Amino acid sequence: MNILNEWYFWLRAFHIISVIAWMAGMFYLPRLYVYHADVAPGTPASELFKVMERRLMRIIINPAMLAAFLFGGLLLITPGVVDWSAGWIHVKLTALFLMTAYHGFLSRWRRAFERDQNPHSARFYRLMNEVPTVLMIVIVIMVVVKPF
Ligand code: HEM
């Protein structure tokens, strides 16, 4: 038996753990942006939000994403796990591409806040906050139900 097959359930468990941490950060960070967008640059509140956003991104979101890709990638190459002729894995990977692009935008918006050059309103971030929720729902239904 291939070593990946022997460790399949551990890989799946660590994949789910890292995905939960990644999503927790992806849901929380845009929430901080909603409130940060309503305070004036240079104020103590704005400086505090910068510290919270930087730590959330560097200590939780980025490492959790890397771990989700590591364990997800190992699951992808585990013999017998993915039937590439099925539709679910292609929809999952497309939603995953969009989730990763969203992560990139969160990082770009954080750097704009860091430079006191945030271009967006609190309403914009409230709307953006829904994106990872919709993508997460699509991804989990695809990988658990495998509808096609
Ligand atoms: C980061 C890149 C990712 C890759 C390469 C990947 C790939 C995979 C693969 C191959 C499986 C195993 C499927 C099976 O055992 O039948 C899996 C399981 C799973 N993935 Fe991902 N995934 C990734 C990201 C995500 C994300 C972002 C989420 C949720 C938002 C997610 C949620 C899940 C869940 C819940 C399972 C377990 C399904 C079960 O136990 O039935 N994955 N993933």
Backbone and ligand atoms as CSV (ligand in chain L), in Angstrom:
chain,resi,resn,atom,element,x,y,z
A,1,MET,N,N,0.860,-1.198,0.000
A,1,MET,CA,C,0.000,0.000,0.000
A,1,MET,C,C,0.895,1.246,0.000
A,2,ASN,N,N,0.550,2.221,-0.796
A,2,ASN,CA,C,1.294,3.473,-0.887
A,2,ASN,C,C,1.272,4.199,0.468
A,3,ILE,N,N,2.367,4.846,0.857
A,3,ILE,CA,C,2.462,5.523,2.164
A,3,ILE,C,C,1.340,6.567,2.308
A,4,LEU,N,N,0.962,7.243,1.191
A,4,LEU,CA,C,-0.106,8.253,1.279
A,4,LEU,C,C,-1.438,7.599,1.631
A,5,ASN,N,N,-1.665,6.400,1.087
A,5,ASN,CA,C,-2.906,5.689,1.426
A,5,ASN,C,C,-2.909,5.301,2.903
A,6,GLU,N,N,-1.722,4.924,3.413
A,6,GLU,CA,C,-1.634,4.551,4.838
A,6,GLU,C,C,-1.987,5.745,5.728
A,7,TRP,N,N,-1.617,6.942,5.277
A,7,TRP,CA,C,-1.828,8.138,6.106
A,7,TRP,C,C,-3.064,8.937,5.689
A,8,TYR,N,N,-3.895,8.336,4.821
A,8,TYR,CA,C,-5.025,9.056,4.221
A,8,TYR,C,C,-5.878,9.784,5.263
A,9,PHE,N,N,-6.301,9.072,6.324
A,9,PHE,CA,C,-7.222,9.707,7.275
A,9,PHE,C,C,-6.528,10.832,8.054
A,10,TRP,N,N,-5.195,10.678,8.331
A,10,TRP,CA,C,-4.458,11.771,8.999
A,10,TRP,C,C,-4.359,12.985,8.065
A,11,LEU,N,N,-4.111,12.739,6.787
A,11,LEU,CA,C,-4.015,13.834,5.802
A,11,LEU,C,C,-5.350,14.575,5.716
A,12,ARG,N,N,-6.430,13.818,5.668
A,12,ARG,CA,C,-7.775,14.413,5.576
A,12,ARG,C,C,-8.072,15.227,6.829
A,13,ALA,N,N,-7.698,14.645,8.013
A,13,ALA,CA,C,-7.939,15.366,9.274
A,13,ALA,C,C,-7.154,16.678,9.306
A,14,PHE,N,N,-5.848,16.640,8.956
A,14,PHE,CA,C,-5.047,17.863,8.984
A,14,PHE,C,C,-5.461,18.842,7.886
A,15,HIS,N,N,-5.987,18.311,6.789
A,15,HIS,CA,C,-6.508,19.205,5.736
A,15,HIS,C,C,-7.708,19.980,6.266
A,16,ILE,N,N,-8.631,19.258,6.911
A,16,ILE,CA,C,-9.830,19.925,7.442
A,16,ILE,C,C,-9.454,20.932,8.542
A,17,ILE,N,N,-8.507,20.573,9.423
A,17,ILE,CA,C,-8.059,21.488,10.489
A,17,ILE,C,C,-7.480,22.776,9.875
A,18,SER,N,N,-6.613,22.624,8.888
A,18,SER,CA,C,-5.983,23.819,8.291
A,18,SER,C,C,-7.000,24.644,7.500
A,19,VAL,N,N,-7.961,23.967,6.862
A,19,VAL,CA,C,-9.009,24.698,6.129
A,19,VAL,C,C,-9.878,25.508,7.098
A,20,ILE,N,N,-10.197,24.941,8.269
A,20,ILE,CA,C,-11.008,25.667,9.262
A,20,ILE,C,C,-10.269,26.932,9.718
A,21,ALA,N,N,-8.945,26.795,9.984
A,21,ALA,CA,C,-8.166,27.969,10.422
A,21,ALA,C,C,-8.104,29.019,9.312
A,22,TRP,N,N,-7.904,28.546,8.074
A,22,TRP,CA,C,-7.836,29.479,6.929
A,22,TRP,C,C,-9.150,30.237,6.791
A,23,MET,N,N,-10.270,29.518,6.821
A,23,MET,CA,C,-11.574,30.162,6.650
A,23,MET,C,C,-11.897,31.100,7.822
A,24,ALA,N,N,-11.486,30.731,9.045
A,24,ALA,CA,C,-11.745,31.607,10.195
A,24,ALA,C,C,-11.114,32.982,9.952
A,25,GLY,N,N,-9.873,32.978,9.458
A,25,GLY,CA,C,-9.183,34.233,9.165
A,25,GLY,C,C,-9.802,34.967,7.983
A,26,MET,N,N,-10.213,34.196,6.945
A,26,MET,CA,C,-10.789,34.820,5.738
A,26,MET,C,C,-12.153,35.450,6.039
A,27,PHE,N,N,-12.858,34.961,7.054
A,27,PHE,CA,C,-14.145,35.562,7.436
A,27,PHE,C,C,-13.923,36.778,8.349
A,28,TYR,N,N,-12.856,36.704,9.220
A,28,TYR,CA,C,-12.644,37.748,10.233
A,28,TYR,C,C,-11.958,38.996,9.653
A,29,LEU,N,N,-10.955,38.808,8.770
A,29,LEU,CA,C,-10.173,39.958,8.290
A,29,LEU,C,C,-11.023,41.015,7.582
A,30,PRO,N,N,-11.916,40.638,6.651
A,30,PRO,CA,C,-12.730,41.692,6.016
A,30,PRO,C,C,-13.661,42.398,7.007
A,31,ARG,N,N,-13.977,41.713,8.106
A,31,ARG,CA,C,-14.792,42.335,9.166
A,31,ARG,C,C,-14.007,43.485,9.783
A,32,LEU,N,N,-12.682,43.238,10.012
A,32,LEU,CA,C,-11.836,44.306,10.555
A,32,LEU,C,C,-11.772,45.472,9.568
A,33,TYR,N,N,-11.723,45.154,8.262
A,33,TYR,CA,C,-11.669,46.206,7.246
A,33,TYR,C,C,-12.942,47.062,7.272
A,34,VAL,N,N,-14.094,46.440,7.573
A,34,VAL,CA,C,-15.355,47.197,7.635
A,34,VAL,C,C,-15.226,48.320,8.670
A,35,TYR,N,N,-14.713,47.982,9.870
A,35,TYR,CA,C,-14.599,48.978,10.947
A,35,TYR,C,C,-13.415,49.921,10.699
A,36,HIS,N,N,-12.318,49.367,10.136
A,36,HIS,CA,C,-11.126,50.189,9.882
A,36,HIS,C,C,-11.433,51.289,8.870
A,37,ALA,N,N,-12.298,50.970,7.902
A,37,ALA,CA,C,-12.633,51.950,6.849
A,37,ALA,C,C,-13.385,53.156,7.414
A,38,ASP,N,N,-13.938,52.993,8.615
A,38,ASP,CA,C,-14.729,54.081,9.221
A,38,ASP,C,C,-13.944,54.921,10.228
A,39,VAL,N,N,-12.637,54.602,10.426
A,39,VAL,CA,C,-11.852,55.446,11.342
A,39,VAL,C,C,-10.810,56.233,10.534
A,40,ALA,N,N,-10.441,57.441,11.023
A,40,ALA,CA,C,-9.519,58.316,10.287
A,40,ALA,C,C,-8.093,57.773,10.334
A,41,PRO,N,N,-7.364,57.849,9.200
A,41,PRO,CA,C,-5.952,57.429,9.192
A,41,PRO,C,C,-5.150,58.198,10.246
A,42,GLY,N,N,-4.177,57.478,10.869
A,42,GLY,CA,C,-3.303,58.139,11.840
A,42,GLY,C,C,-3.858,58.151,13.258
A,43,THR,N,N,-5.151,57.783,13.420
A,43,THR,CA,C,-5.708,57.765,14.782
A,43,THR,C,C,-5.228,56.506,15.508
A,44,PRO,N,N,-5.271,56.508,16.866
A,44,PRO,CA,C,-4.863,55.305,17.613
A,44,PRO,C,C,-5.673,54.077,17.196
A,45,ALA,N,N,-6.972,54.272,16.893
A,45,ALA,CA,C,-7.808,53.132,16.472
A,45,ALA,C,C,-7.288,52.555,15.163
A,46,SER,N,N,-6.940,53.437,14.203
A,46,SER,CA,C,-6.442,52.964,12.917
A,46,SER,C,C,-5.124,52.210,13.085
A,47,GLU,N,N,-4.245,52.703,13.941
A,47,GLU,CA,C,-2.954,52.026,14.174
A,47,GLU,C,C,-3.171,50.662,14.832
A,48,LEU,N,N,-4.168,50.561,15.725
A,48,LEU,CA,C,-4.470,49.276,16.376
A,48,LEU,C,C,-5.004,48.271,15.354
A,49,PHE,N,N,-5.897,48.732,14.467
A,49,PHE,CA,C,-6.422,47.835,13.422
A,49,PHE,C,C,-5.281,47.305,12.544
A,50,LYS,N,N,-4.294,48.178,12.239
A,50,LYS,CA,C,-3.165,47.739,11.402
A,50,LYS,C,C,-2.436,46.560,12.050
A,51,VAL,N,N,-2.202,46.668,13.383
A,51,VAL,CA,C,-1.496,45.583,14.104
A,51,VAL,C,C,-2.331,44.302,14.058
A,52,MET,N,N,-3.651,44.434,14.321
A,52,MET,CA,C,-4.526,43.248,14.334
A,52,MET,C,C,-4.554,42.589,12.952
A,53,GLU,N,N,-4.673,43.385,11.903
A,53,GLU,CA,C,-4.756,42.848,10.532
A,53,GLU,C,C,-3.439,42.173,10.124
A,54,ARG,N,N,-2.313,42.817,10.475
A,54,ARG,CA,C,-1.005,42.262,10.091
A,54,ARG,C,C,-0.790,40.900,10.779
A,55,ARG,N,N,-1.099,40.844,12.098
A,55,ARG,CA,C,-0.874,39.599,12.848
A,55,ARG,C,C,-1.813,38.492,12.361
A,56,LEU,N,N,-3.089,38.852,12.077
A,56,LEU,CA,C,-4.050,37.847,11.613
A,56,LEU,C,C,-3.583,37.245,10.289
A,57,MET,N,N,-3.093,38.140,9.405
A,57,MET,CA,C,-2.644,37.677,8.081
A,57,MET,C,C,-1.385,36.817,8.208
A,58,ARG,N,N,-0.394,37.273,8.977
A,58,ARG,CA,C,0.912,36.597,8.993
A,58,ARG,C,C,0.953,35.384,9.917
A,59,ILE,N,N,0.183,35.453,11.037
A,59,ILE,CA,C,0.294,34.353,12.015
A,59,ILE,C,C,-0.752,33.256,11.779
A,60,ILE,N,N,-1.919,33.636,11.205
A,60,ILE,CA,C,-2.987,32.627,11.020
A,60,ILE,C,C,-3.287,32.363,9.537
A,61,ILE,N,N,-3.693,33.398,8.792
A,61,ILE,CA,C,-4.235,33.155,7.446
A,61,ILE,C,C,-3.187,32.559,6.496
A,62,ASN,N,N,-2.002,33.185,6.406
A,62,ASN,CA,C,-1.003,32.679,5.459
A,62,ASN,C,C,-0.516,31.267,5.797
A,63,PRO,N,N,-0.128,30.987,7.075
A,63,PRO,CA,C,0.313,29.611,7.381
A,63,PRO,C,C,-0.807,28.584,7.167
A,64,ALA,N,N,-2.061,28.961,7.522
A,64,ALA,CA,C,-3.167,28.005,7.372
A,64,ALA,C,C,-3.424,27.696,5.901
A,65,MET,N,N,-3.302,28.722,5.030
A,65,MET,CA,C,-3.496,28.474,3.597
A,65,MET,C,C,-2.427,27.523,3.069
A,66,LEU,N,N,-1.169,27.765,3.485
A,66,LEU,CA,C,-0.078,26.885,3.030
A,66,LEU,C,C,-0.313,25.450,3.492
A,67,ALA,N,N,-0.769,25.287,4.737
A,67,ALA,CA,C,-1.033,23.935,5.252
A,67,ALA,C,C,-2.203,23.277,4.511
A,68,ALA,N,N,-3.253,24.078,4.195
A,68,ALA,CA,C,-4.409,23.529,3.462
A,68,ALA,C,C,-3.974,23.041,2.084
A,69,PHE,N,N,-3.085,23.817,1.426
A,69,PHE,CA,C,-2.563,23.405,0.114
A,69,PHE,C,C,-1.663,22.175,0.236
A,70,LEU,N,N,-0.845,22.127,1.296
A,70,LEU,CA,C,0.062,20.978,1.471
A,70,LEU,C,C,-0.751,19.694,1.638
A,71,PHE,N,N,-1.656,19.680,2.615
A,71,PHE,CA,C,-2.423,18.454,2.877
A,71,PHE,C,C,-3.431,18.170,1.760
A,72,GLY,N,N,-4.031,19.245,1.189
A,72,GLY,CA,C,-4.948,19.046,0.061
A,72,GLY,C,C,-4.207,18.495,-1.145
A,73,GLY,N,N,-3.011,19.017,-1.384
A,73,GLY,CA,C,-2.183,18.550,-2.494
A,73,GLY,C,C,-1.782,17.091,-2.323
A,74,LEU,N,N,-1.436,16.700,-1.088
A,74,LEU,CA,C,-1.081,15.289,-0.825
A,74,LEU,C,C,-2.301,14.393,-1.042
A,75,LEU,N,N,-3.479,14.893,-0.668
A,75,LEU,CA,C,-4.707,14.112,-0.911
A,75,LEU,C,C,-4.972,13.978,-2.416
A,76,LEU,N,N,-4.667,15.041,-3.167
A,76,LEU,CA,C,-4.882,14.997,-4.626
A,76,LEU,C,C,-4.065,13.883,-5.273
A,77,ILE,N,N,-2.824,13.665,-4.755
A,77,ILE,CA,C,-1.935,12.659,-5.383
A,77,ILE,C,C,-2.020,11.301,-4.689
A,78,THR,N,N,-2.909,11.174,-3.684
A,78,THR,CA,C,-3.089,9.866,-3.033
A,78,THR,C,C,-3.884,8.958,-3.965
A,79,PRO,N,N,-3.303,7.787,-4.326
A,79,PRO,CA,C,-3.979,6.906,-5.287
A,79,PRO,C,C,-5.418,6.590,-4.870
A,80,GLY,N,N,-6.350,6.726,-5.838
A,80,GLY,CA,C,-7.733,6.307,-5.597
A,80,GLY,C,C,-8.624,7.371,-4.962
A,81,VAL,N,N,-8.048,8.524,-4.568
A,81,VAL,CA,C,-8.874,9.533,-3.877
A,81,VAL,C,C,-9.675,10.377,-4.872
A,82,VAL,N,N,-9.013,10.812,-5.951
A,82,VAL,CA,C,-9.707,11.692,-6.899
A,82,VAL,C,C,-9.923,10.996,-8.244
A,83,ASP,N,N,-11.201,10.959,-8.694
A,83,ASP,CA,C,-11.544,10.478,-10.043
A,83,ASP,C,C,-11.641,11.727,-10.924
A,84,TRP,N,N,-10.598,11.974,-11.739
A,84,TRP,CA,C,-10.525,13.228,-12.509
A,84,TRP,C,C,-11.595,13.319,-13.595
A,85,SER,N,N,-12.320,12.217,-13.860
A,85,SER,CA,C,-13.408,12.295,-14.851
A,85,SER,C,C,-14.699,12.814,-14.194
A,86,ALA,N,N,-14.684,12.936,-12.853
A,86,ALA,CA,C,-15.866,13.456,-12.142
A,86,ALA,C,C,-15.845,14.979,-12.164
A,87,GLY,N,N,-17.055,15.581,-12.089
A,87,GLY,CA,C,-17.137,17.043,-12.182
A,87,GLY,C,C,-16.778,17.758,-10.888
A,88,TRP,N,N,-17.023,17.115,-9.731
A,88,TRP,CA,C,-16.903,17.810,-8.436
A,88,TRP,C,C,-15.512,18.384,-8.214
A,89,ILE,N,N,-14.466,17.616,-8.568
A,89,ILE,CA,C,-13.111,18.093,-8.296
A,89,ILE,C,C,-12.782,19.330,-9.143
A,90,HIS,N,N,-13.330,19.420,-10.349
A,90,HIS,CA,C,-13.054,20.581,-11.201
A,90,HIS,C,C,-13.773,21.824,-10.677
A,91,VAL,N,N,-15.010,21.635,-10.186
A,91,VAL,CA,C,-15.734,22.767,-9.594
A,91,VAL,C,C,-15.029,23.193,-8.312
A,92,LYS,N,N,-14.580,22.188,-7.506
A,92,LYS,CA,C,-13.878,22.522,-6.260
A,92,LYS,C,C,-12.605,23.314,-6.540
A,93,LEU,N,N,-11.799,22.842,-7.495
A,93,LEU,CA,C,-10.532,23.530,-7.784
A,93,LEU,C,C,-10.770,24.920,-8.386
A,94,THR,N,N,-11.862,25.095,-9.158
A,94,THR,CA,C,-12.187,26.439,-9.685
A,94,THR,C,C,-12.570,27.372,-8.535
A,95,ALA,N,N,-13.413,26.878,-7.605
A,95,ALA,CA,C,-13.796,27.702,-6.439
A,95,ALA,C,C,-12.570,27.980,-5.576
A,96,LEU,N,N,-11.675,27.005,-5.504
A,96,LEU,CA,C,-10.442,27.175,-4.737
A,96,LEU,C,C,-9.550,28.243,-5.368
A,97,PHE,N,N,-9.493,28.282,-6.706
A,97,PHE,CA,C,-8.715,29.321,-7.411
A,97,PHE,C,C,-9.268,30.701,-7.057
A,98,LEU,N,N,-10.614,30.830,-7.056
A,98,LEU,CA,C,-11.244,32.114,-6.712
A,98,LEU,C,C,-10.981,32.468,-5.243
A,99,MET,N,N,-10.993,31.433,-4.345
A,99,MET,CA,C,-10.736,31.674,-2.914
A,99,MET,C,C,-9.306,32.201,-2.723
A,100,THR,N,N,-8.366,31.627,-3.473
A,100,THR,CA,C,-6.967,32.049,-3.373
A,100,THR,C,C,-6.784,33.455,-3.939
A,101,ALA,N,N,-7.519,33.775,-5.027
A,101,ALA,CA,C,-7.461,35.135,-5.592
A,101,ALA,C,C,-8.011,36.135,-4.570
A,102,TYR,N,N,-9.095,35.736,-3.873
A,102,TYR,CA,C,-9.682,36.597,-2.839
A,102,TYR,C,C,-8.667,36.844,-1.720
A,103,HIS,N,N,-7.919,35.793,-1.369
A,103,HIS,CA,C,-6.859,35.920,-0.358
A,103,HIS,C,C,-5.850,36.989,-0.794
A,104,GLY,N,N,-5.531,36.974,-2.094
A,104,GLY,CA,C,-4.597,37.965,-2.655
A,104,GLY,C,C,-5.137,39.386,-2.518
A,105,PHE,N,N,-6.431,39.557,-2.777
A,105,PHE,CA,C,-7.035,40.892,-2.629
A,105,PHE,C,C,-7.021,41.337,-1.170
A,106,LEU,N,N,-7.304,40.380,-0.232
A,106,LEU,CA,C,-7.268,40.740,1.194
A,106,LEU,C,C,-5.891,41.275,1.549
A,107,SER,N,N,-4.857,40.646,0.988
A,107,SER,CA,C,-3.477,41.053,1.261
A,107,SER,C,C,-3.202,42.441,0.661
A,108,ARG,N,N,-3.709,42.672,-0.549
A,108,ARG,CA,C,-3.503,43.984,-1.195
A,108,ARG,C,C,-4.231,45.084,-0.416
A,109,TRP,N,N,-5.492,44.799,0.026
A,109,TRP,CA,C,-6.236,45.808,0.783
A,109,TRP,C,C,-5.548,46.088,2.128
A,110,ARG,N,N,-4.936,45.026,2.721
A,110,ARG,CA,C,-4.272,45.248,4.017
A,110,ARG,C,C,-3.092,46.209,3.852
A,111,ARG,N,N,-2.355,45.999,2.755
A,111,ARG,CA,C,-1.193,46.872,2.520
A,111,ARG,C,C,-1.635,48.319,2.253
A,112,ALA,N,N,-2.807,48.492,1.614
A,112,ALA,CA,C,-3.319,49.860,1.376
A,112,ALA,C,C,-3.663,50.534,2.708
A,113,PHE,N,N,-4.296,49.767,3.620
A,113,PHE,CA,C,-4.585,50.303,4.961
A,113,PHE,C,C,-3.276,50.668,5.661
A,114,GLU,N,N,-2.264,49.812,5.509
A,114,GLU,CA,C,-0.956,50.013,6.169
A,114,GLU,C,C,-0.340,51.361,5.740
A,115,ARG,N,N,-0.567,51.710,4.462
A,115,ARG,CA,C,-0.028,52.974,3.915
A,115,ARG,C,C,-1.017,54.134,4.108
A,116,ASP,N,N,-2.119,53.895,4.879
A,116,ASP,CA,C,-3.171,54.921,5.047
A,116,ASP,C,C,-3.748,55.352,3.703
A,117,GLN,N,N,-3.846,54.396,2.768
A,117,GLN,CA,C,-4.378,54.714,1.429
A,117,GLN,C,C,-5.534,53.784,1.055
A,118,ASN,N,N,-6.388,53.452,2.071
A,118,ASN,CA,C,-7.522,52.574,1.758
A,118,ASN,C,C,-8.492,53.261,0.805
A,119,PRO,N,N,-8.767,52.637,-0.364
A,119,PRO,CA,C,-9.658,53.291,-1.363
A,119,PRO,C,C,-11.126,52.893,-1.243
A,120,HIS,N,N,-11.446,51.953,-0.340
A,120,HIS,CA,C,-12.811,51.422,-0.345
A,120,HIS,C,C,-13.603,51.814,0.907
A,121,SER,N,N,-14.954,51.740,0.759
A,121,SER,CA,C,-15.854,52.089,1.873
A,121,SER,C,C,-16.137,50.873,2.748
A,122,ALA,N,N,-16.718,51.134,3.941
A,122,ALA,CA,C,-17.106,50.031,4.829
A,122,ALA,C,C,-18.133,49.145,4.124
A,123,ARG,N,N,-19.022,49.751,3.325
A,123,ARG,CA,C,-20.061,48.989,2.610
A,123,ARG,C,C,-19.423,48.018,1.610
A,124,PHE,N,N,-18.347,48.490,0.945
A,124,PHE,CA,C,-17.635,47.626,-0.004
A,124,PHE,C,C,-17.120,46.372,0.708
A,125,TYR,N,N,-16.515,46.547,1.910
A,125,TYR,CA,C,-15.954,45.394,2.628
A,125,TYR,C,C,-17.054,44.498,3.190
A,126,ARG,N,N,-18.210,45.099,3.514
A,126,ARG,CA,C,-19.340,44.269,3.968
A,126,ARG,C,C,-19.765,43.319,2.842
A,127,LEU,N,N,-19.807,43.849,1.636
A,127,LEU,CA,C,-20.165,43.013,0.464
A,127,LEU,C,C,-19.089,41.958,0.221
A,128,MET,N,N,-17.827,42.351,0.259
A,128,MET,CA,C,-16.711,41.435,0.004
A,128,MET,C,C,-16.658,40.318,1.045
A,129,ASN,N,N,-17.192,40.617,2.231
A,129,ASN,CA,C,-17.177,39.628,3.322
A,129,ASN,C,C,-17.993,38.386,2.957
A,130,GLU,N,N,-18.938,38.516,2.013
A,130,GLU,CA,C,-19.792,37.381,1.635
A,130,GLU,C,C,-19.081,36.410,0.685
A,131,VAL,N,N,-18.064,36.897,-0.022
A,131,VAL,CA,C,-17.418,36.067,-1.054
A,131,VAL,C,C,-16.876,34.738,-0.514
A,132,PRO,N,N,-16.028,34.744,0.565
A,132,PRO,CA,C,-15.493,33.454,1.020
A,132,PRO,C,C,-16.574,32.510,1.553
A,133,THR,N,N,-17.671,33.081,2.081
A,133,THR,CA,C,-18.762,32.223,2.578
A,133,THR,C,C,-19.385,31.432,1.436
A,134,VAL,N,N,-19.686,32.145,0.343
A,134,VAL,CA,C,-20.300,31.469,-0.821
A,134,VAL,C,C,-19.345,30.412,-1.385
A,135,LEU,N,N,-18.054,30.776,-1.522
A,135,LEU,CA,C,-17.081,29.826,-2.080
A,135,LEU,C,C,-16.900,28.610,-1.171
A,136,MET,N,N,-16.879,28.835,0.146
A,136,MET,CA,C,-16.723,27.729,1.105
A,136,MET,C,C,-17.889,26.758,0.992
A,137,ILE,N,N,-19.122,27.294,0.845
A,137,ILE,CA,C,-20.312,26.437,0.720
A,137,ILE,C,C,-20.205,25.572,-0.541
A,138,VAL,N,N,-19.795,26.192,-1.642
A,138,VAL,CA,C,-19.643,25.430,-2.893
A,138,VAL,C,C,-18.593,24.333,-2.727
A,139,ILE,N,N,-17.437,24.690,-2.136
A,139,ILE,CA,C,-16.327,23.736,-1.993
A,139,ILE,C,C,-16.735,22.543,-1.122
A,140,VAL,N,N,-17.343,22.826,0.041
A,140,VAL,CA,C,-17.687,21.728,0.969
A,140,VAL,C,C,-18.753,20.810,0.370
A,141,ILE,N,N,-19.772,21.387,-0.326
A,141,ILE,CA,C,-20.791,20.533,-0.962
A,141,ILE,C,C,-20.140,19.662,-2.040
A,142,MET,N,N,-19.248,20.248,-2.824
A,142,MET,CA,C,-18.593,19.469,-3.889
A,142,MET,C,C,-17.795,18.303,-3.310
A,143,VAL,N,N,-16.996,18.570,-2.255
A,143,VAL,CA,C,-16.083,17.516,-1.790
A,143,VAL,C,C,-16.775,16.483,-0.906
A,144,VAL,N,N,-17.864,16.872,-0.212
A,144,VAL,CA,C,-18.553,15.900,0.660
A,144,VAL,C,C,-19.638,15.141,-0.109
A,145,VAL,N,N,-20.475,15.854,-0.874
A,145,VAL,CA,C,-21.587,15.217,-1.595
A,145,VAL,C,C,-21.126,14.628,-2.930
A,146,LYS,N,N,-20.089,15.249,-3.539
A,146,LYS,CA,C,-19.599,14.827,-4.866
A,146,LYS,C,C,-20.800,14.622,-5.813
A,147,PRO,N,N,-21.610,15.667,-6.063
A,147,PRO,CA,C,-22.893,15.496,-6.770
A,147,PRO,C,C,-22.761,15.081,-8.228
A,148,PHE,N,N,-21.573,15.359,-8.846
A,148,PHE,CA,C,-21.404,14.911,-10.233
A,148,PHE,C,C,-19.917,14.748,-10.511
L,1,HEM,C1,C,-6.001,24.367,-0.787
L,1,HEM,C2,C,-6.161,23.504,-1.761
L,1,HEM,C3,C,-7.083,22.303,-1.620
L,1,HEM,C4,C,-6.907,21.089,-2.221
L,1,HEM,C5,C,-5.782,20.700,-3.188
L,1,HEM,C6,C,-7.973,20.216,-1.745
L,1,HEM,C7,C,-8.129,18.868,-2.111
L,1,HEM,C8,C,-8.897,17.974,-1.380
L,1,HEM,C9,C,-8.947,16.532,-1.611
L,1,HEM,C10,C,-8.215,15.814,-2.725
L,1,HEM,C11,C,-9.746,15.998,-0.654
L,1,HEM,C12,C,-10.060,14.504,-0.419
L,1,HEM,C13,C,-11.383,14.175,-0.950
L,1,HEM,C14,C,-11.746,12.752,-0.548
L,1,HEM,O1,O,-11.166,12.182,0.345
L,1,HEM,O2,O,-12.686,12.245,-1.174
L,1,HEM,C15,C,-10.213,17.092,0.175
L,1,HEM,C16,C,-11.049,16.932,1.269
L,1,HEM,C17,C,-11.704,17.997,1.836
L,1,HEM,N1,N,-11.560,19.322,1.508
L,1,HEM,FE1,FE,-10.152,20.127,0.340
L,1,HEM,N2,N,-8.792,20.920,-0.901
L,1,HEM,C18,C,-8.296,22.221,-0.819
L,1,HEM,C19,C,-8.889,23.261,-0.131
L,1,HEM,C20,C,-10.050,23.148,0.574
L,1,HEM,C21,C,-10.834,24.265,1.075
L,1,HEM,C22,C,-10.461,25.740,0.880
L,1,HEM,C23,C,-11.918,23.741,1.717
L,1,HEM,C24,C,-13.056,24.427,2.422
L,1,HEM,C25,C,-13.326,25.707,2.340
L,1,HEM,C26,C,-11.802,22.301,1.639
L,1,HEM,C27,C,-12.680,21.417,2.237
L,1,HEM,C28,C,-12.466,20.051,2.264
L,1,HEM,C29,C,-13.221,19.123,3.125
L,1,HEM,C30,C,-14.323,19.512,4.115
L,1,HEM,C31,C,-12.716,17.828,2.872
L,1,HEM,C32,C,-13.116,16.504,3.567
L,1,HEM,C33,C,-14.231,15.874,2.878
L,1,HEM,C34,C,-14.610,14.576,3.621
L,1,HEM,O3,O,-13.968,14.237,4.610
L,1,HEM,O4,O,-15.565,13.949,3.164
L,1,HEM,N3,N,-10.671,21.975,0.929
L,1,HEM,N4,N,-9.693,18.284,-0.285
